[in-house]
Amino acid sequence: MDITLRCAKVHQTVRKSENVTLFPLSAMQTQVNLPEATIEQIVNRIFSSRRITRADQERFMSALLSKKSISEPEKKQIDRVFEALRNGLLRVVD
């Protein structure tokens, strides 16, 4: 699956879980001015707290969308977050 499509699916899953309106994916790309972190650091932080905040989501999306290519380990990290959200293993908080 294309990484942009996978990111959009994570965004949609979080939006559905929060039951609130989030910035459109394209708006998030221009509005995020958060400190850079690696995808692994962001994923570790998300899983250590068992929740994903709006700031975590924005950092995650920014880190993913700023890359020209995604490595196989990074794809696995993305899948891990997506599956945990889909299976209710992560709480979505504001």
C-alpha positions in Angstrom: 0.0 0.0 0.0 1.3 3.5 -0.9 2.6 5.3 2.2 0.5 8.4 1.6 -2.6 6.2 1.5 -1.5 4.4 4.7 -1.0 7.8 6.4 -4.4 8.9 5.3 -5.9 5.7 6.8 -4.2 6.3 10.2 -5.5 9.9 10.0 -9.0 8.7 9.3 -8.9 6.1 12.1 -7.8 8.7 14.6 -10.5 11.1 13.4 -13.2 8.4 13.7 -11.9 7.5 17.2 -11.9 11.1 18.4 -15.3 11.8 16.9 -14.1 15.4 16.2 -13.0 17.2 13.1 -9.2 17.3 12.6 -7.3 19.4 10.1 -7.4 17.9 6.7 -4.2 16.0 5.8 -3.0 18.7 3.4 -3.5 21.4 6.0 -1.5 19.4 8.6 1.5 19.3 6.3 1.7 23.1 6.3 0.8 23.7 9.9 3.1 21.3 11.8 6.1 23.0 13.4 7.0 20.4 15.9 10.5 19.2 16.9 11.8 16.5 14.6 11.8 13.0 15.9 12.4 9.7 14.2 9.5 7.5 13.4 10.8 4.9 15.8 10.9 7.5 18.6 7.4 8.6 17.9 6.1 5.1 17.8 7.9 4.1 21.0 6.3 7.1 22.7 2.9 6.2 21.4 3.1 2.6 22.6 4.7 3.4 25.9 1.7 5.5 26.9 -0.8 3.3 25.0 -2.4 6.4 23.6 -2.0 8.8 20.7 -2.5 12.5 21.1 -3.1 15.1 18.4 0.5 16.2 18.8 1.7 12.6 18.4 -0.4 12.2 15.3 0.9 15.5 13.8 4.5 14.5 14.6 4.0 11.0 13.2 2.4 12.3 10.0 5.0 15.1 9.6 7.9 12.6 10.0 6.3 10.2 7.5 5.4 12.8 4.9 8.8 14.6 5.1 10.6 11.5 3.9 11.3 10.7 0.2 11.2 7.0 0.9 10.2 4.8 3.8 12.4 1.9 4.9 11.0 -1.6 5.5 11.4 -1.2 9.4 9.5 2.1 9.2 6.7 0.5 7.2 6.4 -2.1 9.9 6.2 0.7 12.6 3.4 2.4 10.6 1.5 -0.9 10.3 2.0 -1.5 14.0 0.3 1.9 14.9 -2.4 1.4 12.3 -3.3 -2.1 13.5 -3.2 -1.0 17.2 -5.6 1.8 16.4 -7.9 -0.4 14.4 -7.9 -3.1 17.2 -8.5 -0.6 20.0 -5.1 -1.2 21.6 -4.3 2.6 21.6 -6.5 5.3 23.1 -7.0 8.5 21.1 -6.8 11.5 23.4 -6.7 15.2 22.8 
